[in-house]
Amino acid sequence: MTASWDLKLDRAEEHLGEFKSLIDPLLQRCVNPVTKKWETHNQKSKFVYRVSFTNPAPDERLAVVAGDVMHNIRSALDHAAVALVSPGKQHLASFPIFTTDPNAADEGTGKNLRPNDLRAWRKCVQDMPDQAVSFLDMLQPYHGLEDGDDPNDSALALLAEFQNADKHRQLSVIAQGLDDLAFFFIGSDGTRAREEPPEGSVPPNGLMRNGAIVNVDDSNPPRKMEMEIEGTPKIVIGSSADGPLRRCPQVLDIMCEISRNIVTDLATIDWR
């Protein structure tokens, strides 16, 4: 008989396949035109150039499908954790995900700094065998600090953040962008030449969004210049428009892979 957590992850991977089929047509490298018009920019009237994506916008169903992927992954982790607890305590247990150490204490007084987190941790793991508690502790994102990593960037932390947003009736934000950018300037005679991008036109993360400003001309009349931007489309996901935004389907692939490894290891632990 197949374990419930394996069935959940199988379902997550089916949804992930659907997600990939929806974004595959959007990922072909393409040339994108640049529109230009007078706009008020920094409180002055300027001739502003903006990129206009060639590829269609992401399917509105993507956020729902991504939510299905993450719901099943999160549920699989909970099922595997609950299986480590005696039947009478299973309604209290769950798979813990902490980005801060619930056992952190003040160096001077020894007083716990996060009592609410500690209570939540104990509730998640109560009645679990010591081997399971140690294993779950080892997986916690906050340990990334020891290696100089941001705990919030870990796959488990992102799973918790994105899935919690979806669970509370806020669909994940699915956005489209371009990276690996190439700027082409088109002369009045139609010649097309690749040039260095104007200063400040490439975002710090290298991912350009639709409608982004790629050049500003202060001259009046403006120079007669045409532009095109070639780039590789990317799809990103986040719990809000403010981020963090992560590449898809890579982040969902990682969530599935890590969770499959975790539940496989948890299944070797006997709670009795």
Contacts in CASP RR format, 6 or more apart in sequence:
PFRMAT RR
TARGET T0000
AUTHOR 0000-0000-0000
METHOD contacts of the structure
MODEL  1
MTASWDLKLDRAEEHLGEFKSLIDPLLQRCVNPVTKKWETHNQKSKFVYR
VSFTNPAPDERLAVVAGDVMHNIRSALDHAAVALVSPGKQHLASFPIFTT
DPNAADEGTGKNLRPNDLRAWRKCVQDMPDQAVSFLDMLQPYHGLEDGDD
PNDSALALLAEFQNADKHRQLSVIAQGLDDLAFFFIGSDGTRAREEPPEG
SVPPNGLMRNGAIVNVDDSNPPRKMEMEIEGTPKIVIGSSADGPLRRCPQ
VLDIMCEISRNIVTDLATIDWR
3 79 0 8 1.000
3 80 0 8 1.000
3 83 0 8 1.000
3 263 0 8 1.000
3 267 0 8 1.000
4 76 0 8 1.000
4 79 0 8 1.000
5 76 0 8 1.000
5 77 0 8 1.000
5 79 0 8 1.000
5 80 0 8 1.000
5 83 0 8 1.000
5 263 0 8 1.000
5 267 0 8 1.000
6 76 0 8 1.000
6 263 0 8 1.000
8 72 0 8 1.000
8 73 0 8 1.000
8 75 0 8 1.000
8 76 0 8 1.000
8 79 0 8 1.000
9 72 0 8 1.000
9 73 0 8 1.000
9 76 0 8 1.000
9 256 0 8 1.000
9 259 0 8 1.000
9 260 0 8 1.000
9 263 0 8 1.000
11 72 0 8 1.000
12 68 0 8 1.000
12 69 0 8 1.000
12 70 0 8 1.000
12 72 0 8 1.000
12 73 0 8 1.000
12 76 0 8 1.000
12 256 0 8 1.000
12 259 0 8 1.000
13 256 0 8 1.000
15 65 0 8 1.000
15 67 0 8 1.000
15 68 0 8 1.000
15 69 0 8 1.000
15 72 0 8 1.000
16 69 0 8 1.000
16 249 0 8 1.000
16 252 0 8 1.000
16 253 0 8 1.000
16 256 0 8 1.000
18 65 0 8 1.000
19 62 0 8 1.000
19 65 0 8 1.000
19 66 0 8 1.000
19 69 0 8 1.000
19 248 0 8 1.000
19 249 0 8 1.000
19 252 0 8 1.000
20 249 0 8 1.000
22 58 0 8 1.000
22 59 0 8 1.000
22 61 0 8 1.000
22 62 0 8 1.000
22 65 0 8 1.000
23 58 0 8 1.000
23 59 0 8 1.000
23 62 0 8 1.000
23 235 0 8 1.000
23 248 0 8 1.000
23 249 0 8 1.000
25 55 0 8 1.000
25 56 0 8 1.000
26 55 0 8 1.000
26 56 0 8 1.000
26 58 0 8 1.000
26 176 0 8 1.000
26 233 0 8 1.000
26 235 0 8 1.000
27 232 0 8 1.000
27 233 0 8 1.000
27 234 0 8 1.000
27 235 0 8 1.000
28 55 0 8 1.000
28 233 0 8 1.000
29 180 0 8 1.000
29 230 0 8 1.000
29 231 0 8 1.000
29 232 0 8 1.000
29 233 0 8 1.000
30 54 0 8 1.000
30 55 0 8 1.000
30 230 0 8 1.000
30 231 0 8 1.000
30 233 0 8 1.000
31 54 0 8 1.000
31 184 0 8 1.000
31 228 0 8 1.000
31 229 0 8 1.000
31 230 0 8 1.000
31 231 0 8 1.000
32 51 0 8 1.000
32 52 0 8 1.000
32 53 0 8 1.000
32 54 0 8 1.000
32 178 0 8 1.000
32 228 0 8 1.000
32 229 0 8 1.000
32 230 0 8 1.000
32 231 0 8 1.000
33 51 0 8 1.000
33 52 0 8 1.000
33 54 0 8 1.000
33 228 0 8 1.000
34 49 0 8 1.000
34 50 0 8 1.000
34 51 0 8 1.000
34 52 0 8 1.000
34 214 0 8 1.000
34 215 0 8 1.000
34 226 0 8 1.000
34 227 0 8 1.000
34 228 0 8 1.000
34 229 0 8 1.000
35 49 0 8 1.000
35 50 0 8 1.000
35 52 0 8 1.000
36 47 0 8 1.000
36 48 0 8 1.000
36 49 0 8 1.000
36 50 0 8 1.000
36 217 0 8 1.000
36 222 0 8 1.000
36 227 0 8 1.000
37 47 0 8 1.000
37 48 0 8 1.000
38 45 0 8 1.000
38 46 0 8 1.000
38 47 0 8 1.000
38 48 0 8 1.000
39 45 0 8 1.000
39 46 0 8 1.000
39 47 0 8 1.000
39 48 0 8 1.000
40 46 0 8 1.000
41 48 0 8 1.000
41 213 0 8 1.000
41 216 0 8 1.000
44 218 0 8 1.000
46 216 0 8 1.000
46 217 0 8 1.000
46 218 0 8 1.000
47 216 0 8 1.000
47 217 0 8 1.000
47 218 0 8 1.000
47 219 0 8 1.000
47 222 0 8 1.000
48 213 0 8 1.000
48 215 0 8 1.000
48 216 0 8 1.000
48 217 0 8 1.000
49 213 0 8 1.000
49 214 0 8 1.000
49 215 0 8 1.000
49 216 0 8 1.000
49 217 0 8 1.000
49 227 0 8 1.000
50 211 0 8 1.000
50 212 0 8 1.000
50 213 0 8 1.000
50 214 0 8 1.000
51 178 0 8 1.000
51 208 0 8 1.000
51 210 0 8 1.000
51 211 0 8 1.000
51 212 0 8 1.000
51 214 0 8 1.000
51 229 0 8 1.000
52 210 0 8 1.000
52 211 0 8 1.000
53 176 0 8 1.000
53 177 0 8 1.000
53 178 0 8 1.000
53 210 0 8 1.000
53 211 0 8 1.000
53 233 0 8 1.000
55 176 0 8 1.000
55 233 0 8 1.000
57 176 0 8 1.000
57 210 0 8 1.000
58 174 0 8 1.000
58 175 0 8 1.000
58 176 0 8 1.000
58 235 0 8 1.000
62 174 0 8 1.000
62 235 0 8 1.000
63 171 0 8 1.000
63 172 0 8 1.000
63 173 0 8 1.000
63 174 0 8 1.000
64 171 0 8 1.000
66 162 0 8 1.000
66 166 0 8 1.000
66 172 0 8 1.000
66 174 0 8 1.000
66 237 0 8 1.000
66 248 0 8 1.000
66 252 0 8 1.000
67 162 0 8 1.000
67 163 0 8 1.000
67 166 0 8 1.000
67 171 0 8 1.000
67 172 0 8 1.000
69 252 0 8 1.000
69 255 0 8 1.000
69 256 0 8 1.000
70 159 0 8 1.000
70 162 0 8 1.000
70 163 0 8 1.000
70 166 0 8 1.000
70 172 0 8 1.000
70 252 0 8 1.000
70 255 0 8 1.000
71 163 0 8 1.000
71 166 0 8 1.000
71 167 0 8 1.000
73 159 0 8 1.000
73 163 0 8 1.000
73 255 0 8 1.000
73 256 0 8 1.000
73 259 0 8 1.000
74 95 0 8 1.000
74 159 0 8 1.000
74 160 0 8 1.000
74 163 0 8 1.000
76 259 0 8 1.000
76 263 0 8 1.000
77 95 0 8 1.000
77 259 0 8 1.000
77 262 0 8 1.000
77 263 0 8 1.000
78 94 0 8 1.000
78 95 0 8 1.000
79 263 0 8 1.000
80 95 0 8 1.000
80 262 0 8 1.000
80 263 0 8 1.000
80 266 0 8 1.000
80 267 0 8 1.000
81 93 0 8 1.000
81 94 0 8 1.000
81 95 0 8 1.000
81 96 0 8 1.000
81 124 0 8 1.000
81 128 0 8 1.000
81 132 0 8 1.000
81 136 0 8 1.000
81 266 0 8 1.000
82 90 0 8 1.000
82 93 0 8 1.000
82 94 0 8 1.000
83 266 0 8 1.000
83 267 0 8 1.000
83 271 0 8 1.000
84 93 0 8 1.000
84 128 0 8 1.000
84 129 0 8 1.000
84 132 0 8 1.000
84 266 0 8 1.000
84 269 0 8 1.000
84 271 0 8 1.000
85 92 0 8 1.000
85 93 0 8 1.000
85 126 0 8 1.000
85 127 0 8 1.000
85 128 0 8 1.000
85 271 0 8 1.000
86 127 0 8 1.000
86 271 0 8 1.000
89 126 0 8 1.000
89 127 0 8 1.000
92 123 0 8 1.000
92 126 0 8 1.000
92 127 0 8 1.000
93 123 0 8 1.000
93 124 0 8 1.000
93 125 0 8 1.000
93 126 0 8 1.000
93 127 0 8 1.000
93 128 0 8 1.000
94 123 0 8 1.000
94 124 0 8 1.000
95 124 0 8 1.000
95 136 0 8 1.000
96 120 0 8 1.000
96 121 0 8 1.000
96 124 0 8 1.000
96 125 0 8 1.000
96 136 0 8 1.000
96 140 0 8 1.000
97 140 0 8 1.000
97 141 0 8 1.000
97 156 0 8 1.000
97 157 0 8 1.000
97 159 0 8 1.000
97 160 0 8 1.000
98 117 0 8 1.000
98 121 0 8 1.000
98 140 0 8 1.000
98 141 0 8 1.000
98 142 0 8 1.000
99 141 0 8 1.000
99 142 0 8 1.000
99 151 0 8 1.000
99 152 0 8 1.000
99 154 0 8 1.000
99 157 0 8 1.000
100 114 0 8 1.000
100 117 0 8 1.000
100 142 0 8 1.000
100 151 0 8 1.000
101 114 0 8 1.000
101 140 0 8 1.000
101 142 0 8 1.000
102 114 0 8 1.000
102 117 0 8 1.000
102 118 0 8 1.000
102 120 0 8 1.000
102 121 0 8 1.000
103 112 0 8 1.000
103 118 0 8 1.000
103 121 0 8 1.000
104 112 0 8 1.000
104 113 0 8 1.000
104 114 0 8 1.000
105 111 0 8 1.000
105 112 0 8 1.000
105 113 0 8 1.000
106 112 0 8 1.000
106 113 0 8 1.000
112 118 0 8 1.000
124 136 0 8 1.000
125 132 0 8 1.000
125 133 0 8 1.000
125 136 0 8 1.000
127 271 0 8 1.000
128 136 0 8 1.000
128 271 0 8 1.000
129 269 0 8 1.000
129 270 0 8 1.000
129 271 0 8 1.000
131 269 0 8 1.000
132 266 0 8 1.000
132 269 0 8 1.000
132 271 0 8 1.000
135 265 0 8 1.000
135 266 0 8 1.000
135 269 0 8 1.000
139 156 0 8 1.000
139 262 0 8 1.000
140 156 0 8 1.000
141 151 0 8 1.000
141 152 0 8 1.000
141 154 0 8 1.000
141 156 0 8 1.000
141 157 0 8 1.000
142 151 0 8 1.000
143 151 0 8 1.000
144 150 0 8 1.000
144 151 0 8 1.000
144 154 0 8 1.000
145 151 0 8 1.000
151 157 0 8 1.000
152 158 0 8 1.000
152 161 0 8 1.000
152 244 0 8 1.000
153 244 0 8 1.000
155 251 0 8 1.000
155 254 0 8 1.000
155 255 0 8 1.000
155 258 0 8 1.000
156 255 0 8 1.000
156 258 0 8 1.000
158 244 0 8 1.000
158 246 0 8 1.000
158 251 0 8 1.000
158 255 0 8 1.000
159 255 0 8 1.000
159 259 0 8 1.000
161 239 0 8 1.000
161 244 0 8 1.000
162 172 0 8 1.000
162 237 0 8 1.000
162 238 0 8 1.000
162 239 0 8 1.000
164 239 0 8 1.000
165 171 0 8 1.000
165 172 0 8 1.000
165 238 0 8 1.000
165 239 0 8 1.000
165 240 0 8 1.000
166 172 0 8 1.000
170 239 0 8 1.000
170 240 0 8 1.000
172 237 0 8 1.000
172 238 0 8 1.000
172 239 0 8 1.000
173 237 0 8 1.000
173 238 0 8 1.000
173 239 0 8 1.000
173 240 0 8 1.000
173 241 0 8 1.000
173 243 0 8 1.000
173 245 0 8 1.000
174 235 0 8 1.000
174 236 0 8 1.000
174 237 0 8 1.000
174 238 0 8 1.000
174 248 0 8 1.000
175 209 0 8 1.000
175 235 0 8 1.000
175 236 0 8 1.000
175 237 0 8 1.000
175 238 0 8 1.000
175 241 0 8 1.000
175 245 0 8 1.000
176 209 0 8 1.000
176 210 0 8 1.000
176 233 0 8 1.000
176 234 0 8 1.000
176 235 0 8 1.000
176 236 0 8 1.000
177 207 0 8 1.000
177 208 0 8 1.000
177 209 0 8 1.000
177 210 0 8 1.000
177 233 0 8 1.000
177 234 0 8 1.000
177 235 0 8 1.000
177 236 0 8 1.000
178 207 0 8 1.000
178 208 0 8 1.000
178 229 0 8 1.000
178 231 0 8 1.000
178 232 0 8 1.000
178 233 0 8 1.000
178 234 0 8 1.000
179 206 0 8 1.000
179 207 0 8 1.000
179 208 0 8 1.000
179 231 0 8 1.000
179 232 0 8 1.000
179 234 0 8 1.000
180 231 0 8 1.000
180 232 0 8 1.000
181 197 0 8 1.000
181 202 0 8 1.000
181 206 0 8 1.000
181 208 0 8 1.000
181 229 0 8 1.000
181 230 0 8 1.000
181 231 0 8 1.000
182 194 0 8 1.000
182 229 0 8 1.000
182 230 0 8 1.000
182 231 0 8 1.000
183 194 0 8 1.000
183 195 0 8 1.000
183 196 0 8 1.000
183 197 0 8 1.000
183 198 0 8 1.000
183 201 0 8 1.000
183 214 0 8 1.000
183 227 0 8 1.000
183 228 0 8 1.000
183 229 0 8 1.000
184 192 0 8 1.000
184 193 0 8 1.000
184 194 0 8 1.000
184 195 0 8 1.000
184 227 0 8 1.000
184 228 0 8 1.000
184 229 0 8 1.000
184 230 0 8 1.000
185 192 0 8 1.000
185 193 0 8 1.000
185 195 0 8 1.000
185 225 0 8 1.000
185 226 0 8 1.000
185 227 0 8 1.000
186 192 0 8 1.000
186 193 0 8 1.000
186 225 0 8 1.000
186 226 0 8 1.000
186 227 0 8 1.000
186 228 0 8 1.000
187 193 0 8 1.000
187 225 0 8 1.000
187 226 0 8 1.000
188 224 0 8 1.000
192 228 0 8 1.000
197 214 0 8 1.000
198 214 0 8 1.000
198 215 0 8 1.000
198 216 0 8 1.000
201 212 0 8 1.000
201 213 0 8 1.000
201 214 0 8 1.000
201 215 0 8 1.000
202 208 0 8 1.000
203 209 0 8 1.000
203 212 0 8 1.000
207 234 0 8 1.000
207 236 0 8 1.000
207 245 0 8 1.000
208 214 0 8 1.000
208 229 0 8 1.000
214 227 0 8 1.000
214 229 0 8 1.000
215 227 0 8 1.000
217 223 0 8 1.000
217 225 0 8 1.000
234 247 0 8 1.000
234 248 0 8 1.000
235 247 0 8 1.000
235 248 0 8 1.000
235 249 0 8 1.000
236 245 0 8 1.000
236 246 0 8 1.000
236 247 0 8 1.000
236 248 0 8 1.000
237 245 0 8 1.000
237 246 0 8 1.000
237 248 0 8 1.000
237 251 0 8 1.000
237 252 0 8 1.000
238 244 0 8 1.000
238 245 0 8 1.000
238 246 0 8 1.000
END
